[in-house]
Amino acid sequence: MNASDIDFARHVFTDLVSAWTTTRPKVPDESEAEGLARRALEIARSFSAVLDRQTRAPKSAIAASESVPAALAAIPLTFAQLARSWGTRIVSHSSGHNSRDLVARLERYVIPHLGDKPAEHIPPQEILAVLRGIEAKKFLALAYQIFRDLRAMYRYAIVAGIASRDPTEVLGTYVRRPPPKNNAALTDPKAIGHLLVAIRNYEGKTQSTTRYMLWLAPILFMRPVELRTLEWTDVDLDAATIVIPATRMKSRKPHVVPLPRQAVRILREVQELTGRARYVFTGGRGIDQPPTFSAFFQMLRRIGYDNIVTPHGFRAMAATWLSEQGWRGEAIERQLSHVGDGNWGRQRIYNRGEYMQERRKMLQAWANHLESLERRARTIARTQLDFSTV
């Protein structure tokens, strides 16, 4: 390679490092930087060879006149490059954690299999094989969501002029759509008690705080994404209150969650473990990232309740009991953050403190009810064990 090729490679390397740092929370280390440098040299060589074959123009003149983006457009993007470029665009144009979940899905389940392949030339069969692997783990909803992600990514690539074909186009009839279902919930008090005992007995991985997240799920009945991505800046334990900012809410309005004493007690335990981190719940020590979107389902499966209750089912479970106990529908809906839902929701816009006194009493009553059901279930279990040893 001559001096102009090396100069061009230097520009490409700069762009690759820029793209790297927009999708990762750190700069590349020495080995990663070497990998980017090798990739930049490969791109420069390929581009130089293409120019020699097609234009026979002096490389130095073209290197001086061509912009880096235009040059990169001549080189096919790998799947990983396309996915990260698209993911960065989605995150920058969307608020909340759902867009970040999208990027995490591709990074974890697809890029390890297809990342180095030219995005435009990946056959549909290879994409289908990746989706089948996810389905084999019984993550049907996840596989279908990833298929929809890939379809949207390739459509973006075509519109942007990055690709000319969509390998997902022919897969629609071959990807299993998860069966429609209501969010499974328990309403029988005895069954709820047994569930709470199973939840409390779940220990999870060493150094992980996800078990506390599962303990809080039925008490606070927040949306799974709201609880999973909870940050310590949202939590005021002295005031026994959580305030989730509008940018992370489905309703795009701030949401206040009054904390019953049982929830405060759990969160104080977690604070000893992750209080200096950004996120309340993490997958392990030193990992300041929220648990994955499938964490709830994995934990419920491990305690044997994956086909009986869902994370959203805790919301239905709480709403059913609270309604039966005579709590006002407006307060229940507000606690569910269903702003705009129901007759009252269409008639007014709630401010974030509305019904707060009533909601605080309501959540404490709900937490007391759950505590009573769990205590009763444990008592019955101990009694049965005592009789079985006679």
VEXDREN-2710 file (C-alpha; in Angstrom, 1 decimal):
% VEXDREN-2710
k/r/px/py/pz
1/MET/0.0/0.0/0.0
2/ASN/1.2/3.5/-0.8
3/ALA/1.1/6.6/1.4
4/SER/-2.4/7.7/0.1
5/ASP/-3.8/4.2/0.9
6/ILE/-2.4/4.4/4.4
7/ASP/-3.8/7.9/4.9
8/PHE/-7.2/6.7/3.7
9/ALA/-7.0/3.7/6.1
10/ARG/-6.3/6.2/8.9
11/HIS/-9.5/8.0/8.2
12/VAL/-11.4/4.8/8.1
13/PHE/-9.9/3.7/11.4
14/THR/-11.1/7.0/12.9
15/ASP/-14.7/6.3/11.7
16/LEU/-14.6/2.8/13.0
17/VAL/-13.5/3.9/16.4
18/SER/-16.2/6.6/16.4
19/ALA/-18.8/4.0/15.5
20/TRP/-17.4/1.7/18.3
21/THR/-17.7/4.3/21.0
22/THR/-21.3/5.2/20.1
23/THR/-22.4/1.7/20.8
24/ARG/-20.2/0.8/23.8
25/PRO/-19.7/2.5/27.2
26/LYS/-15.9/2.4/26.8
27/VAL/-13.1/3.1/24.3
28/PRO/-11.6/0.0/22.7
29/ASP/-8.7/-1.7/24.5
30/GLU/-5.4/-2.5/22.8
31/SER/-6.5/-5.8/21.2
32/GLU/-9.8/-4.3/20.1
33/ALA/-8.0/-1.3/18.6
34/GLU/-5.7/-3.6/16.7
35/GLY/-8.8/-5.4/15.3
36/LEU/-10.3/-2.1/14.2
37/ALA/-7.0/-1.1/12.6
38/ARG/-6.8/-4.4/10.6
39/ARG/-10.4/-3.9/9.5
40/ALA/-9.5/-0.3/8.3
41/LEU/-6.6/-1.6/6.3
42/GLU/-8.8/-4.3/4.7
43/ILE/-11.3/-1.7/3.7
44/ALA/-8.6/0.6/2.3
45/ARG/-7.1/-2.3/0.3
46/SER/-10.5/-3.4/-1.0
47/PHE/-11.5/0.1/-2.0
48/SER/-8.2/0.7/-3.7
49/ALA/-8.5/-2.5/-5.7
50/VAL/-12.1/-1.6/-6.7
51/LEU/-11.0/1.9/-7.9
52/ASP/-8.1/0.4/-9.8
53/ARG/-10.4/-2.1/-11.6
54/GLN/-13.3/0.3/-12.3
55/THR/-11.7/3.7/-13.0
56/ARG/-8.0/3.2/-13.3
57/ALA/-7.7/6.6/-11.8
58/PRO/-4.7/7.6/-9.7
59/LYS/-5.3/6.4/-6.2
60/SER/-3.8/9.5/-4.6
61/ALA/-6.2/11.8/-6.5
62/ILE/-9.3/9.7/-5.6
63/ALA/-8.2/9.4/-2.0
64/ALA/-7.9/13.1/-1.8
65/SER/-11.3/13.8/-3.4
66/GLU/-13.4/11.0/-2.0
67/SER/-15.0/11.5/1.4
68/VAL/-14.8/8.7/3.9
69/PRO/-18.5/8.0/4.0
70/ALA/-18.7/7.8/0.2
71/ALA/-15.7/5.4/0.2
72/LEU/-17.3/3.3/2.9
73/ALA/-20.5/3.1/0.9
74/ALA/-18.6/1.2/-1.8
75/ILE/-17.7/-1.5/0.7
76/PRO/-20.4/-4.0/1.8
77/LEU/-21.3/-3.6/5.4
78/THR/-21.1/-6.6/7.7
79/PHE/-24.2/-7.6/9.6
80/ALA/-22.7/-6.3/12.8
81/GLN/-21.9/-2.9/11.3
82/LEU/-25.4/-2.6/9.9
83/ALA/-27.1/-3.7/13.1
84/ARG/-25.1/-1.3/15.3
85/SER/-25.5/1.6/12.9
86/TRP/-29.2/1.0/12.8
87/GLY/-29.4/0.4/16.5
88/THR/-27.5/3.7/17.2
89/ARG/-30.0/5.5/15.1
90/ILE/-33.0/3.9/16.9
91/VAL/-31.6/4.7/20.3
92/SER/-30.8/8.3/19.3
93/HIS/-34.3/8.9/18.0
94/SER/-36.3/7.0/20.7
95/SER/-36.6/7.6/24.4
96/GLY/-36.7/5.0/27.0
97/HIS/-35.1/1.6/27.3
98/ASN/-37.1/-0.3/24.7
99/SER/-34.8/0.9/22.0
100/ARG/-31.8/-0.2/24.0
101/ASP/-33.4/-3.6/24.5
102/LEU/-33.6/-3.9/20.7
103/VAL/-29.9/-3.4/20.4
104/ALA/-29.2/-5.8/23.3
105/ARG/-31.3/-8.5/21.6
106/LEU/-29.3/-8.3/18.4
107/GLU/-25.9/-8.2/20.2
108/ARG/-26.8/-11.2/22.3
109/TYR/-28.7/-13.5/20.0
110/VAL/-27.8/-12.6/16.4
111/ILE/-24.5/-10.8/16.0
112/PRO/-22.5/-13.7/17.4
113/HIS/-23.8/-15.9/14.6
114/LEU/-24.0/-13.5/11.7
115/GLY/-21.9/-10.5/12.7
116/ASP/-19.0/-11.0/10.3
117/LYS/-21.1/-11.8/7.2
118/PRO/-21.9/-9.2/4.5
119/ALA/-25.3/-8.0/5.6
120/GLU/-26.8/-7.9/2.1
121/HIS/-25.7/-11.4/1.1
122/ILE/-26.9/-13.4/4.1
123/PRO/-29.3/-16.1/2.9
124/PRO/-32.7/-16.3/4.5
125/GLN/-31.8/-19.9/5.6
126/GLU/-29.1/-18.6/7.9
127/ILE/-31.4/-16.0/9.5
128/LEU/-34.1/-18.7/10.0
129/ALA/-31.5/-21.0/11.6
130/VAL/-30.7/-18.3/14.2
131/LEU/-34.4/-17.8/14.9
132/ARG/-35.0/-21.6/15.2
133/GLY/-32.2/-21.8/17.8
134/ILE/-34.0/-19.2/19.9
135/GLU/-37.3/-21.0/19.4
136/ALA/-35.7/-24.2/20.6
137/LYS/-35.1/-22.6/23.9
138/LYS/-38.8/-22.0/24.2
139/PHE/-38.4/-18.2/23.7
140/LEU/-41.1/-18.0/21.0
141/ALA/-42.0/-14.4/21.7
142/LEU/-38.3/-13.4/21.7
143/ALA/-37.7/-15.1/18.4
144/TYR/-40.6/-13.4/16.8
145/GLN/-39.6/-10.0/18.1
146/ILE/-36.1/-10.5/16.8
147/PHE/-37.6/-11.4/13.4
148/ARG/-39.5/-8.2/13.4
149/ASP/-36.4/-6.3/14.4
150/LEU/-34.4/-7.7/11.5
151/ARG/-37.3/-7.0/9.1
152/ALA/-37.3/-3.3/10.2
153/MET/-33.5/-3.1/10.0
154/TYR/-33.4/-4.4/6.4
155/ARG/-36.2/-2.1/5.4
156/TYR/-34.2/0.8/6.8
157/ALA/-31.1/-0.4/5.0
158/ILE/-33.0/-0.5/1.6
159/VAL/-34.5/3.0/2.1
160/ALA/-31.1/4.4/3.2
161/GLY/-29.4/2.9/0.1
162/ILE/-27.2/0.6/2.2
163/ALA/-28.7/-2.6/0.9
164/SER/-30.7/-3.6/-2.1
165/ARG/-32.4/-6.8/-0.8
166/ASP/-34.2/-8.0/2.3
167/PRO/-33.5/-11.6/3.2
168/THR/-36.2/-11.6/5.8
169/GLU/-38.9/-10.9/3.2
170/VAL/-39.5/-14.6/2.5
171/LEU/-39.5/-15.7/6.1
172/GLY/-42.9/-14.4/7.2
173/THR/-44.7/-17.7/6.9
174/TYR/-41.9/-19.7/8.4
175/VAL/-41.3/-17.8/11.7
176/ARG/-43.6/-19.1/14.4
177/ARG/-45.8/-16.3/15.7
178/PRO/-46.4/-16.8/19.5
179/PRO/-49.9/-17.7/20.3
180/PRO/-52.0/-14.8/21.5
181/LYS/-52.6/-15.0/25.3
182/ASN/-53.8/-12.9/28.1
183/ASN/-51.2/-12.0/30.7
184/ALA/-51.5/-15.0/33.0
185/ALA/-52.4/-14.1/36.5
186/LEU/-53.4/-15.9/39.7
187/THR/-56.5/-14.8/41.6
188/ASP/-56.9/-17.7/44.1
189/PRO/-55.5/-16.7/47.5
190/LYS/-54.1/-20.1/48.3
191/ALA/-52.3/-20.3/44.9
192/ILE/-51.0/-16.8/45.3
193/GLY/-49.5/-17.8/48.7
194/HIS/-47.7/-20.8/47.2
195/LEU/-46.4/-18.5/44.4
196/LEU/-45.1/-16.0/47.0
197/VAL/-43.3/-18.7/48.9
198/ALA/-41.6/-20.0/45.7
199/ILE/-40.6/-16.4/44.8
200/ARG/-39.1/-15.8/48.3
201/ASN/-37.2/-19.1/48.2
202/TYR/-35.6/-18.2/44.9
203/GLU/-32.0/-17.3/45.4
204/GLY/-30.7/-16.9/41.8
205/LYS/-27.1/-16.5/40.8
206/THR/-24.4/-15.6/43.3
207/GLN/-23.7/-11.8/43.4
208/SER/-26.9/-11.1/41.3
209/THR/-29.7/-8.9/42.7
210/THR/-32.4/-10.1/40.3
211/ARG/-34.0/-12.1/43.0
212/TYR/-34.9/-8.9/44.8
213/MET/-36.5/-7.7/41.6
214/LEU/-38.7/-10.8/41.5
215/TRP/-39.6/-10.3/45.2
216/LEU/-40.7/-6.7/44.5
217/ALA/-42.7/-7.5/41.3
218/PRO/-45.9/-8.7/42.9
219/ILE/-45.7/-6.0/45.6
220/LEU/-45.3/-3.0/43.4
221/PHE/-46.9/-4.4/40.2
222/MET/-45.0/-2.0/38.0
223/ARG/-44.4/-2.8/34.3
224/PRO/-41.5/-5.2/34.0
225/VAL/-39.4/-2.7/32.0
226/GLU/-40.0/0.0/34.6
227/LEU/-38.8/-2.3/37.5
228/ARG/-36.0/-3.9/35.6
229/THR/-34.4/-0.6/34.5
230/LEU/-35.0/1.2/37.8
231/GLU/-32.2/3.6/38.8
232/TRP/-31.1/4.6/42.2
233/THR/-31.8/8.3/41.3
234/ASP/-35.4/7.3/41.0
235/VAL/-35.6/6.0/44.5
236/ASP/-36.1/7.9/47.7
237/LEU/-36.2/5.4/50.6
238/ASP/-36.5/8.1/53.3
239/ALA/-39.7/9.3/51.5
240/ALA/-40.7/5.8/50.6
241/THR/-41.3/6.8/47.0
242/ILE/-40.1/6.0/43.5
243/VAL/-40.4/8.6/40.8
244/ILE/-39.8/7.3/37.2
245/PRO/-39.1/10.2/34.8
246/ALA/-41.3/10.7/31.8
247/THR/-38.6/9.6/29.3
248/ARG/-38.7/6.0/30.6
249/MET/-42.5/5.7/30.8
250/LYS/-44.8/4.2/28.2
251/SER/-47.2/7.1/28.9
252/ARG/-44.4/9.7/28.5
253/LYS/-45.5/11.1/31.9
254/PRO/-43.6/10.9/35.2
255/HIS/-44.9/8.0/37.4
256/VAL/-44.9/8.0/41.2
257/VAL/-44.8/4.7/43.1
258/PRO/-45.4/4.9/46.8
259/LEU/-43.5/2.2/48.6
260/PRO/-45.1/0.1/51.3
261/ARG/-42.8/-0.8/54.2
262/GLN/-42.2/-4.3/52.8
263/ALA/-40.8/-2.8/49.6
264/VAL/-38.6/-0.3/51.5
265/ARG/-37.1/-3.2/53.6
266/ILE/-36.2/-5.1/50.4
267/LEU/-34.7/-2.1/48.7
268/ARG/-32.6/-1.3/51.7
269/GLU/-31.1/-4.8/51.4
270/VAL/-30.4/-4.1/47.7
271/GLN/-28.9/-0.8/48.5
272/GLU/-26.1/-2.5/50.5
273/LEU/-25.2/-4.3/47.3
274/THR/-25.7/-1.9/44.4
275/GLY/-26.3/1.5/46.1
276/ARG/-23.2/3.0/44.4
277/ALA/-24.2/1.8/41.0
278/ARG/-26.5/3.4/38.5
279/TYR/-29.1/0.6/38.4
280/VAL/-30.9/-0.9/41.3
281/PHE/-30.9/-4.4/39.9
282/THR/-27.9/-6.0/38.1
283/GLY/-26.9/-9.4/36.9
284/GLY/-23.7/-9.5/39.1
285/ARG/-21.1/-7.7/40.9
286/GLY/-19.2/-5.1/38.8
287/ILE/-21.9/-5.2/36.0
288/ASP/-23.7/-1.9/36.0
289/GLN/-26.3/-2.9/33.5
290/PRO/-29.9/-3.7/34.1
291/PRO/-31.0/-7.4/33.8
292/THR/-32.0/-8.5/30.4
293/PHE/-35.6/-8.3/29.2
294/SER/-36.0/-12.1/29.6
295/ALA/-34.8/-12.2/33.2
296/PHE/-38.3/-12.3/34.6
297/PHE/-39.4/-15.1/32.4
298/GLN/-36.2/-17.1/33.2
299/MET/-36.8/-16.7/36.9
300/LEU/-40.4/-17.7/36.7
301/ARG/-39.4/-20.8/34.7
302/ARG/-36.9/-21.8/37.3
303/ILE/-39.4/-21.7/40.1
304/GLY/-41.9/-23.6/37.9
305/TYR/-44.4/-20.8/37.2
306/ASP/-43.5/-19.9/33.6
307/ASN/-46.8/-21.3/32.3
308/ILE/-48.9/-20.1/35.3
309/VAL/-48.1/-16.4/35.7
310/THR/-46.3/-13.7/33.7
311/PRO/-44.6/-10.5/34.9
312/HIS/-47.5/-8.5/33.6
313/GLY/-49.8/-10.9/35.4
314/PHE/-48.8/-9.4/38.7
315/ARG/-50.5/-6.2/37.6
316/ALA/-53.7/-8.0/36.8
317/MET/-53.5/-9.9/40.1
318/ALA/-53.2/-6.7/42.1
319/ALA/-55.8/-4.8/40.1
320/THR/-58.4/-7.7/40.6
321/TRP/-57.9/-7.8/44.4
322/LEU/-57.9/-4.0/44.8
323/SER/-61.1/-3.7/42.8
324/GLU/-62.8/-6.4/44.8
325/GLN/-61.8/-4.7/48.0
326/GLY/-63.5/-1.5/46.9
327/TRP/-60.6/0.7/46.1
328/ARG/-61.5/3.4/43.6
329/GLY/-60.9/2.6/39.9
330/GLU/-59.3/6.0/39.3
331/ALA/-56.6/5.3/42.0
332/ILE/-56.0/1.8/40.7
333/GLU/-55.6/2.9/37.1
334/ARG/-53.4/5.8/38.1
335/GLN/-51.2/3.3/40.1
336/LEU/-51.0/1.1/37.0
337/SER/-49.9/4.3/35.1
338/HIS/-52.8/3.8/32.7
339/VAL/-53.0/7.5/32.0
340/GLY/-55.5/8.1/29.2
341/ASP/-57.1/4.6/29.7
342/GLY/-60.7/4.2/30.9
343/ASN/-63.5/6.8/31.1
344/TRP/-61.8/8.9/33.7
345/GLY/-58.5/8.8/31.8
346/ARG/-60.2/10.3/28.7
347/GLN/-61.7/13.1/30.7
348/ARG/-58.6/14.5/32.3
349/ILE/-54.8/14.4/32.5
350/TYR/-53.5/13.4/35.9
351/ASN/-50.8/15.3/37.6
352/ARG/-48.2/13.0/39.1
353/GLY/-49.3/13.4/42.7
354/GLU/-53.0/12.8/42.2
355/TYR/-54.6/10.2/44.5
356/MET/-51.2/9.9/46.2
357/GLN/-52.5/9.6/49.8
358/GLU/-55.1/7.0/48.7
359/ARG/-52.6/5.1/46.6
360/ARG/-50.1/5.0/49.4
361/LYS/-52.7/3.4/51.7
362/MET/-53.8/1.1/48.8
363/LEU/-50.3/-0.3/48.2
364/GLN/-49.7/-0.8/51.9
365/ALA/-53.0/-2.8/52.1
366/TRP/-51.9/-4.8/49.1
367/ALA/-48.5/-5.6/50.5
368/ASN/-50.0/-6.5/53.8
369/HIS/-52.4/-8.9/52.0
370/LEU/-49.5/-10.6/50.2
371/GLU/-47.5/-10.9/53.4
372/SER/-50.5/-12.6/55.0
373/LEU/-51.0/-15.0/52.1
374/GLU/-47.3/-15.9/52.2
375/ARG/-47.3/-16.4/55.9
376/ARG/-50.4/-18.6/55.7
377/ALA/-48.8/-20.7/52.9
378/ARG/-45.7/-21.3/54.9
379/THR/-47.6/-22.3/58.0
380/ILE/-49.6/-24.8/56.1
381/ALA/-46.5/-26.2/54.5
382/ARG/-44.8/-26.6/57.9
383/THR/-47.9/-28.2/59.3
384/GLN/-48.0/-30.8/56.5
385/LEU/-44.3/-31.5/56.9
386/ASP/-44.8/-32.1/60.7
387/PHE/-47.7/-34.5/60.0
388/SER/-45.7/-36.4/57.3
389/THR/-43.0/-37.2/59.9
390/VAL/-45.4/-38.7/62.4
END
